[in-house]
Amino acid sequence: MNEPIATARLVRRLLLVVVGMFAFGFLLVPIYDVMCQAFGINGKTAGAYQGTQTTDEGRQVRVQFLATNAAGMVWEFQPVADQLEVNPGASREMRFVAFNPTDKPMTAQAIPSVSPSRAAAYFHKTECFCFTQQVLQPGERIEMPVRFIVDRDLPTDVRHLTLAYTLFDITSRQPPVAALAPAAAKESLQ
């Protein structure tokens, strides 16, 4: 008689573990964001900027640009210049160059980061290649713009920002547009 009771307890405990694991997985992203903010790591940019500002002509901030490839990404990827001097409030642009040296179409996604992380909230992108996936054909080279504004409210002791991009190969997750086009054309002919 104790065996059915023990089995029922075990099933209840296992269900609680499953519910706890699901809740933890669901809360993982918000927990990660809070931890990053609390410890000042993973300087996410403030995102797309919609407002307008006047330019602070009396102040300059150096913005350095870095480009790296994630493991397994074979593209050549770099900014056209290493850095810019910008006046807070002014809209500026930097271009990054990507080249696909392979013999097949590839899809990539760039993930940005700003350091120091406390300055990330003051770095606003108005246009960025990181907002969309990039598809390059074999041997194709493109220039990709990022337009940005360093907010006038950036703390005055911050004189240097670094905008870094890591480029990831997501071809296996997202078929290249070139591979989809012939299949779509065949379907429309039928």
Secondary structure, 3 states (H helix, E strand, C coil): CHHHHHHHHHHHHHHHHHHHHHHHHHHHHHHHHHHHHHHCCCCCCCCECCCCCCCCCCCCEEEEEEEEECCCCCCEEEECCCEEEECCCCEEEEEEEEECCCCCCEEEEEEEEEECHHHHHHEEEEEEHHHCCEEECCCCEEEEEEEEEECCCCCCCCCEEEEEEEEEECCCCCCCHHHHHHHHHHHHHC
